[in-house]
Amino acid sequence: MKKTLFPIAALLASVAMLFTANGLLGVLLPVRATFLGFSPVDIGLMGTAYFSGFVAGCLLGPRLVQRVGHIRTFAALVAVICSLTLLMGLVDTKGVWWLSRCVVGMCFATSYIVIESWINDRASNENRGLVFSIYTIINLSVITLGQLAITLASVEELVLFAVAAMLVSMATVPVVVSASQAPDPPATVSVRLGFLFERAHVAIVACLGVGMANGAFWTLGPVFAQSVRADTQTTAIFMSLTVVAGALGQWPLGNISDRMDRRWVIIWASLGASLGAAVLVGFGGHGLLPVYLGTVLFGAFAFPLYALCAAHLNDFIDAGGFVEAASGLLLMYSAGAIIGPFIASVMMGYFGPRSLYVFTGGIHLLMASYTLYRVQVRQPTELAGQADFSDALLLTAMSADIDPRSQPEEREQAHSLGAGSSAS
């Protein structure tokens, strides 16, 4: 484990500080917007602006990484995020917030490309699910700390924006001073969604769904919590419980996915998230305990889905294609996250706050259904029960990687067969 994590230790330290600030802003902005009298649609449009910038970052970010490298790109992005965080603390107008969130979204998308392509460059197919789980556990844990930090000062003051800006600026230090070598700049910066879709249908489609559901949650979850009890402490606890549950769910689901067809794990995680959403819809008006239990169940299964999709896609990507894969996944995620907050905010305006989870639960059911369909199309268990052939199946998986004549569909089936057999 130490040997696996040491090359990315500095990167993970920077990730911790950057995402702590992001967690604080994720709660601070909707709560302050509610205090300022913004409508649910206004807040939903803020999320849409953020993820519109995310799309731009997915398209433009790889070119920046290719031009100046991973480390310089990361440092430049951090400077922009820091400045705009302070600007939003100083100016309370909708237009400034929408524009700032759009640019911040573009910067965060590019930073995700830097981070996730760097991690994929250091991981292998044998440990990628575990490494991504550790990365996501750190991500979600520090986001929780950031969310809890909202209780340190009043949302009406500049203090919390200043704390977020300080954390963002400090995120540059570990990466810049580390002696660890960054990955080589990518040879290609194009994002071929069709090519990635051929490699792993489920990863691309499910990432769109994850973006719709998670984008709606991050933007409007604090609004739902405020409808349960209108105080910042309840909102902080609600959001933090969701994220902590998501962090705890990463490790077992990531480990399991390294030992079987990852698509089955995606199916069960999607169904678990739907169940959590159903609890929040059915019991959201019956006190804090069922709300907290429902959001724990939702977070434990909903948040690991992106890492599962990323691991599934990167199982079928060559070493030079990790930037493209990260860009493609983030592009699909952000496309979903542009749509999700707006649709959910309109539903909340007409049908009330609990309709947020009608929306997210429905999205997760659709994801589970599509993934189950793909499992039936690409059967990974045609040779199930023939335990004596496990070594041959593993050899088939490796030969599919090194034979350029192998088609994407054959490679995915070979990997699934090999992984399933090695687990049995």
C-alpha positions as a printed NumPy array, in Angstrom:
array([[  0.   ,   0.   ,   0.   ],
       [  2.78 ,   2.453,   0.913],
       [  4.532,   1.719,  -2.367],
       [  1.311,   2.432,  -4.252],
       [  0.482,   5.699,  -2.492],
       [  3.952,   7.226,  -2.051],
       [  4.257,   8.554,  -5.653],
       [  0.968,  10.466,  -5.28 ],
       [  1.268,  11.502,  -1.608],
       [  1.964,  15.177,  -2.388],
       [ -0.878,  15.245,  -4.894],
       [ -3.279,  13.795,  -2.317],
       [ -2.191,  16.432,   0.23 ],
       [ -3.026,  19.172,  -2.274],
       [ -6.315,  17.442,  -3.071],
       [ -7.194,  17.452,   0.638],
       [ -6.837,  21.217,   0.998],
       [ -8.489,  22.06 ,  -2.32 ],
       [-11.521,  19.871,  -1.673],
       [-11.9  ,  21.066,   1.916],
       [-12.414,  24.54 ,   0.465],
       [-14.782,  23.147,  -2.152],
       [-16.846,  21.453,   0.561],
       [-17.139,  24.702,   2.484],
       [-18.195,  26.638,  -0.621],
       [-20.666,  23.913,  -1.613],
       [-22.69 ,  24.539,   1.557],
       [-21.878,  28.215,   2.088],
       [-23.115,  29.463,  -1.283],
       [-26.628,  27.881,  -1.263],
       [-27.174,  28.799,   2.411],
       [-26.041,  32.383,   1.876],
       [-28.119,  32.554,  -1.305],
       [-31.183,  31.428,   0.664],
       [-30.442,  34.101,   3.267],
       [-30.201,  36.708,   0.491],
       [-33.608,  35.688,  -0.875],
       [-32.523,  33.765,  -3.979],
       [-35.257,  31.438,  -5.286],
       [-34.685,  27.661,  -5.749],
       [-34.418,  28.276,  -9.508],
       [-31.787,  30.993,  -8.926],
       [-29.773,  28.546,  -6.826],
       [-30.311,  25.804,  -9.389],
       [-28.987,  28.105, -12.113],
       [-25.906,  28.684,  -9.979],
       [-25.272,  24.943, -10.115],
       [-25.967,  24.92 , -13.841],
       [-23.445,  27.752, -14.331],
       [-20.832,  25.829, -12.349],
       [-21.215,  22.699, -14.431],
       [-21.404,  24.663, -17.681],
       [-17.928,  25.847, -16.769],
       [-17.097,  22.238, -16.005],
       [-17.929,  21.315, -19.602],
       [-15.67 ,  24.074, -20.898],
       [-12.895,  22.852, -18.599],
       [-13.249,  19.3  , -19.895],
       [-12.811,  20.559, -23.46 ],
       [-10.097,  23.171, -22.884],
       [ -8.277,  21.694, -19.885],
       [ -6.417,  18.934, -21.745],
       [ -4.881,  21.536, -24.079],
       [ -3.557,  23.475, -21.104],
       [ -2.107,  20.304, -19.558],
       [ -0.451,  19.436, -22.865],
       [  1.023,  22.91 , -23.19 ],
       [  2.445,  23.553, -19.697],
       [  2.229,  20.216, -17.863],
       [  0.341,  18.971, -14.835],
       [  2.027,  21.007, -12.08 ],
       [  1.909,  24.455, -13.728],
       [ -1.684,  23.882, -14.79 ],
       [ -2.68 ,  23.016, -11.229],
       [ -0.94 ,  26.101,  -9.793],
       [ -2.621,  28.457, -12.27 ],
       [ -6.065,  27.022, -11.591],
       [ -5.662,  27.387,  -7.837],
       [ -4.837,  31.099,  -8.219],
       [ -8.006,  31.751, -10.224],
       [-10.243,  29.793,  -7.811],
       [ -8.794,  31.702,  -4.847],
       [ -9.467,  35.1  ,  -6.424],
       [-13.05 ,  34.306,  -7.445],
       [-13.857,  32.859,  -4.023],
       [-12.995,  36.209,  -2.461],
       [-14.962,  38.036,  -5.151],
       [-18.129,  36.084,  -4.327],
       [-17.657,  36.971,  -0.673],
       [-17.448,  40.664,  -1.509],
       [-20.255,  40.924,  -4.114],
       [-23.739,  39.476,  -3.52 ],
       [-25.363,  39.927,  -6.939],
       [-26.705,  36.932,  -8.872],
       [-24.918,  37.765, -12.102],
       [-21.506,  37.949, -10.453],
       [-22.103,  34.662,  -8.644],
       [-23.301,  32.867, -11.795],
       [-20.308,  34.07 , -13.813],
       [-17.848,  33.327, -11.011],
       [-19.252,  29.832, -10.496],
       [-18.954,  29.19 , -14.22 ],
       [-15.24 ,  30.087, -14.23 ],
       [-14.63 ,  28.21 , -10.972],
       [-16.326,  25.176, -12.522],
       [-13.983,  25.37 , -15.498],
       [-10.989,  25.494, -13.141],
       [-12.192,  22.594, -11.023],
       [-12.85 ,  20.467, -14.117],
       [ -9.291,  20.994, -15.301],
       [ -7.935,  20.297, -11.811],
       [ -9.873,  17.014, -11.766],
       [ -8.308,  16.124, -15.122],
       [ -4.857,  16.822, -13.686],
       [ -5.538,  14.854, -10.504],
       [ -7.295,  11.822, -11.973],
       [ -4.983,  11.391, -14.955],
       [ -2.041,  11.621, -12.542],
       [ -3.574,   8.931, -10.309],
       [ -4.389,   6.677, -13.27 ],
       [ -0.817,   7.03 , -14.514],
       [  0.404,   5.592, -11.194],
       [ -2.259,   2.86 , -10.834],
       [ -2.687,  -0.496, -12.558],
       [ -5.746,  -2.554, -13.464],
       [ -5.068,  -4.756, -10.428],
       [ -5.282,  -1.917,  -7.882],
       [ -7.113,   0.874,  -9.728],
       [-10.42 ,   0.344,  -7.923],
       [ -8.674,   0.453,  -4.541],
       [ -6.52 ,   3.488,  -5.417],
       [ -9.528,   5.403,  -6.724],
       [-11.429,   4.449,  -3.588],
       [ -8.671,   5.874,  -1.373],
       [ -8.613,   9.043,  -3.456],
       [-12.384,   9.379,  -3.2  ],
       [-12.361,   8.631,   0.546],
       [ -9.911,  11.509,   1.022],
       [-12.011,  13.668,  -1.291],
       [-15.261,  13.046,   0.565],
       [-13.721,  13.148,   4.047],
       [-12.201,  16.582,   3.578],
       [-15.36 ,  17.852,   1.896],
       [-17.12 ,  16.856,   5.11 ],
       [-14.665,  18.91 ,   7.145],
       [-15.295,  21.843,   4.849],
       [-19.046,  21.52 ,   5.226],
       [-18.792,  21.437,   9.012],
       [-16.667,  24.591,   8.895],
       [-19.787,  26.587,   7.993],
       [-20.653,  26.594,  11.709],
       [-17.463,  28.55 ,  12.537],
       [-18.834,  31.963,  11.523],
       [-21.943,  33.666,  10.215],
       [-22.818,  33.158,   6.547],
       [-23.497,  36.903,   6.375],
       [-19.808,  37.746,   6.854],
       [-16.693,  37.468,   4.683],
       [-14.883,  35.181,   7.153],
       [-15.919,  31.839,   5.635],
       [-15.059,  32.982,   2.103],
       [-11.616,  34.033,   3.376],
       [-11.074,  30.629,   5.02 ],
       [-11.981,  28.895,   1.753],
       [ -9.59 ,  31.136,  -0.201],
       [ -6.744,  30.4  ,   2.224],
       [ -7.241,  26.658,   1.855],
       [ -7.298,  26.918,  -1.927],
       [ -4.078,  28.946,  -2.034],
       [ -2.287,  26.467,   0.268],
       [ -3.235,  23.565,  -2.023],
       [ -0.459,  24.614,  -4.411],
       [  2.35 ,  24.021,  -1.937],
       [  2.641,  20.187,  -1.72 ],
       [  2.539,  19.678,  -5.492],
       [  4.989,  22.475,  -6.277],
       [  7.646,  21.533,  -3.685],
       [  7.365,  17.743,  -4.092],
       [ 10.186,  15.791,  -5.703],
       [  7.697,  13.273,  -7.148],
       [  7.67 ,  13.28 , -10.926],
       [  4.481,  14.344, -12.664],
       [  3.176,  12.368, -15.659],
       [  4.348,  13.351, -19.116],
       [  2.024,  15.774, -20.942],
       [ -0.473,  13.905, -23.131],
       [  0.384,  13.374, -26.77 ],
       [ -3.229,  13.993, -27.789],
       [ -5.762,  16.38 , -26.304],
       [ -8.868,  15.34 , -28.213],
       [-11.807,  13.897, -26.276],
       [-13.318,  11.118, -28.409],
       [-16.564,  10.243, -26.651],
       [-17.435,   7.687, -29.322],
       [-14.1  ,   5.951, -28.814],
       [-14.564,   5.921, -25.022],
       [-18.149,   4.71 , -25.403],
       [-16.926,   1.763, -27.468],
       [-14.465,   0.883, -24.734],
       [-17.035,   0.831, -21.913],
       [-20.661,   1.73 , -22.619],
       [-21.719,   1.608, -18.98 ],
       [-19.003,   3.976, -17.742],
       [-20.012,   6.754, -20.147],
       [-23.794,   6.457, -19.761],
       [-23.68 ,   5.944, -15.984],
       [-21.387,   8.963, -15.586],
       [-24.067,  11.1  , -17.246],
       [-26.593,   9.809, -14.719],
       [-24.207,  10.306, -11.799],
       [-23.729,  13.902, -12.907],
       [-27.471,  14.54 , -13.039],
       [-28.092,  13.055,  -9.587],
       [-24.999,  14.345,  -7.796],
       [-25.174,  17.769,  -9.425],
       [-28.736,  18.137,  -8.162],
       [-27.728,  16.969,  -4.677],
       [-24.705,  19.277,  -4.313],
       [-26.66 ,  22.288,  -5.534],
       [-30.011,  21.689,  -3.807],
       [-29.264,  19.309,  -0.929],
       [-28.674,  22.26 ,   1.437],
       [-32.023,  23.721,   0.347],
       [-33.739,  20.413,   1.197],
       [-31.999,  20.363,   4.584],
       [-33.114,  23.934,   5.273],
       [-36.702,  22.856,   4.587],
       [-36.392,  20.155,   7.264],
       [-35.034,  22.588,   9.852],
       [-33.926,  26.117,   9.013],
       [-30.576,  26.334,  10.775],
       [-27.008,  25.991,   9.56 ],
       [-26.157,  23.23 ,  12.058],
       [-28.812,  20.867,  10.682],
       [-27.701,  21.617,   7.141],
       [-24.061,  20.972,   7.995],
       [-24.887,  17.679,   9.736],
       [-27.149,  16.555,   6.882],
       [-24.559,  17.252,   4.19 ],
       [-21.696,  15.855,   6.257],
       [-23.503,  12.602,   7.053],
       [-24.136,  12.105,   3.347],
       [-20.5  ,  12.65 ,   2.443],
       [-19.105,  10.566,   5.329],
       [-21.369,   7.699,   4.292],
       [-20.1  ,   8.087,   0.73 ],
       [-16.508,   7.918,   1.959],
       [-17.212,   4.778,   4.004],
       [-18.895,   3.147,   1.019],
       [-15.885,   3.668,  -1.227],
       [-13.572,   1.096,   0.309],
       [-15.777,  -2.018,   0.25 ],
       [-17.314,  -1.229,  -3.123],
       [-13.918,  -0.45 ,  -4.658],
       [-12.426,  -3.66 ,  -3.275],
       [-15.335,  -5.752,  -4.488],
       [-15.155,  -4.186,  -7.95 ],
       [-11.5  ,  -5.257,  -8.266],
       [-12.598,  -8.873,  -7.833],
       [-15.608,  -9.148, -10.135],
       [-17.34 ,  -7.524, -13.076],
       [-17.532,  -3.883, -11.972],
       [-20.877,  -3.461, -13.696],
       [-22.635,  -5.616, -11.097],
       [-21.266,  -3.368,  -8.366],
       [-22.591,  -0.356, -10.306],
       [-26.031,  -2.005, -10.468],
       [-26.22 ,  -2.699,  -6.731],
       [-24.869,   0.745,  -5.818],
       [-27.479,   2.41 ,  -8.053],
       [-30.277,   0.387,  -6.436],
       [-28.96 ,   1.263,  -2.965],
       [-28.96 ,   4.971,  -3.833],
       [-32.547,   4.665,  -5.099],
       [-33.565,   3.057,  -1.818],
       [-31.999,   5.902,   0.158],
       [-33.836,   8.439,  -2.009],
       [-37.11 ,   6.569,  -1.416],
       [-36.602,   6.817,   2.359],
       [-36.077,  10.586,   2.082],
       [-39.194,  10.981,  -0.075],
       [-41.365,   8.808,   2.152],
       [-40.147,   9.958,   5.559],
       [-38.629,  13.379,   4.875],
       [-41.362,  15.109,   6.849],
       [-41.223,  12.83 ,   9.899],
       [-38.35 ,  14.273,  11.915],
       [-34.572,  14.356,  11.707],
       [-33.788,  10.685,  12.436],
       [-35.348,   9.204,   9.254],
       [-33.861,  12.082,   7.234],
       [-30.397,  11.347,   8.584],
       [-30.793,   7.585,   8.036],
       [-32.05 ,   8.122,   4.497],
       [-29.219,  10.448,   3.538],
       [-26.618,   8.031,   4.983],
       [-28.027,   5.251,   2.813],
       [-28.157,   7.536,  -0.208],
       [-24.579,   8.776,   0.208],
       [-23.089,   5.335,   0.89 ],
       [-24.2  ,   4.089,  -2.52 ],
       [-24.502,   7.229,  -4.683],
       [-21.058,   8.744,  -4.153],
       [-18.913,   5.681,  -4.996],
       [-20.542,   5.414,  -8.421],
       [-18.257,   7.899, -10.175],
       [-15.118,   6.088,  -8.974],
       [-16.612,   2.766, -10.091],
       [-17.323,   4.199, -13.55 ],
       [-13.81 ,   5.659, -13.765],
       [-12.188,   2.362, -12.795],
       [-14.384,   0.474, -15.271],
       [-13.431,   2.736, -18.186],
       [ -9.726,   2.879, -17.364],
       [ -9.548,  -0.917, -17.34 ],
       [ -9.758,  -0.615, -21.128],
       [ -7.556,   2.437, -21.709],
       [ -3.88 ,   2.363, -22.675],
       [ -1.323,   4.249, -20.57 ],
       [ -1.232,   7.277, -22.89 ],
       [ -4.989,   7.77 , -22.819],
       [ -5.662,   8.565, -19.178],
       [ -6.031,  12.329, -19.717],
       [ -8.55 ,  11.686, -22.475],
       [-10.431,   9.18 , -20.303],
       [-10.553,  11.569, -17.339],
       [-11.7  ,  14.399, -19.628],
       [-14.401,  12.254, -21.214],
       [-15.813,  11.07 , -17.896],
       [-15.815,  14.574, -16.467],
       [-17.445,  15.876, -19.64 ],
       [-20.286,  13.377, -19.296],
       [-20.567,  14.061, -15.564],
       [-20.706,  17.812, -16.069],
       [-23.197,  17.52 , -18.94 ],
       [-25.487,  15.649, -16.573],
       [-24.813,  18.133, -13.795],
       [-25.87 ,  21.028, -16.022],
       [-29.246,  19.389, -16.604],
       [-29.819,  17.867, -13.173],
       [-29.897,  20.934, -10.892],
       [-32.217,  22.837, -13.239],
       [-34.741,  19.986, -13.605],
       [-34.635,  19.241,  -9.868],
       [-35.054,  22.929,  -8.957],
       [-38.126,  23.236, -11.182],
       [-39.582,  20.078,  -9.599],
       [-38.895,  21.481,  -6.126],
       [-40.604,  24.731,  -7.059],
       [-43.767,  22.896,  -8.139],
       [-43.862,  19.847,  -5.866],
       [-41.808,  20.761,  -2.811],
       [-38.299,  20.012,  -1.489],
       [-38.718,  16.207,  -1.31 ],
       [-39.117,  16.011,  -5.092],
       [-35.326,  16.442,  -5.232],
       [-35.088,  12.792,  -4.215],
       [-37.878,  11.702,  -6.545],
       [-35.581,  12.994,  -9.283],
       [-32.328,  11.452,  -7.991],
       [-33.982,   8.13 ,  -7.141],
       [-35.442,   7.88 , -10.632],
       [-32.066,   8.61 , -12.233],
       [-30.394,   5.843, -10.225],
       [-33.094,   3.353, -11.186],
       [-32.506,   4.168, -14.858],
       [-28.752,   3.688, -14.379],
       [-29.29 ,   0.273, -12.791],
       [-31.629,  -0.763, -15.604],
       [-29.227,   0.283, -18.374],
       [-26.261,  -1.409, -16.708],
       [-28.239,  -4.635, -16.281],
       [-29.112,  -4.469, -19.986],
       [-25.419,  -4.104, -20.881],
       [-24.526,  -7.077, -18.696],
       [-27.023,  -9.145, -20.678],
       [-25.567,  -7.907, -23.979],
       [-21.959,  -8.618, -22.941],
       [-22.208, -11.792, -20.931],
       [-19.212, -12.086, -18.563],
       [-20.306, -15.436, -17.123],
       [-20.718, -17.696, -20.131],
       [-17.957, -19.955, -18.742],
       [-19.084, -19.655, -15.127],
       [-18.561, -22.772, -13.078],
       [-15.544, -23.964, -15.09 ],
       [-13.084, -23.203, -12.298],
       [-10.361, -25.302, -13.912],
       [-10.094, -22.725, -16.685],
       [ -9.33 , -19.716, -14.453],
       [ -5.723, -19.459, -15.601],
       [ -6.793, -19.633, -19.221],
       [ -9.337, -16.888, -18.655],
       [ -6.707, -14.639, -17.067],
       [ -4.423, -15.297, -20.026],
       [ -7.292, -14.352, -22.343],
       [ -7.653, -11.032, -20.528],
       [ -3.934, -10.276, -20.871],
       [ -3.798, -11.286, -24.526],
       [ -6.712,  -8.99 , -25.281],
       [ -4.636,  -6.108, -23.912],
       [ -1.557,  -6.789, -26.029],
       [ -3.267,  -7.877, -29.262],
       [ -4.045,  -4.736, -31.302],
       [ -6.514,  -6.723, -33.351],
       [ -8.803,  -7.171, -30.325],
       [-11.994,  -5.217, -30.604],
       [-13.226,  -3.125, -27.643],
       [-16.142,  -5.487, -27.045],
       [-13.817,  -8.49 , -26.916],
       [-11.457,  -6.719, -24.535],
       [-14.245,  -5.782, -22.142],
       [-15.573,  -9.355, -22.123],
       [-12.086, -10.781, -21.608],
       [-11.409,  -8.469, -18.659],
       [-14.762,  -9.327, -17.113],
       [-14.141, -13.063, -17.512],
       [-10.673, -12.822, -16.054],
       [-11.741, -10.683, -13.118],
       [-14.721, -12.883, -12.346],
       [-12.637, -16.039, -12.406],
       [ -9.871, -14.642, -10.248],
       [-12.441, -13.788,  -7.589],
       [-13.981, -17.254,  -7.541]])
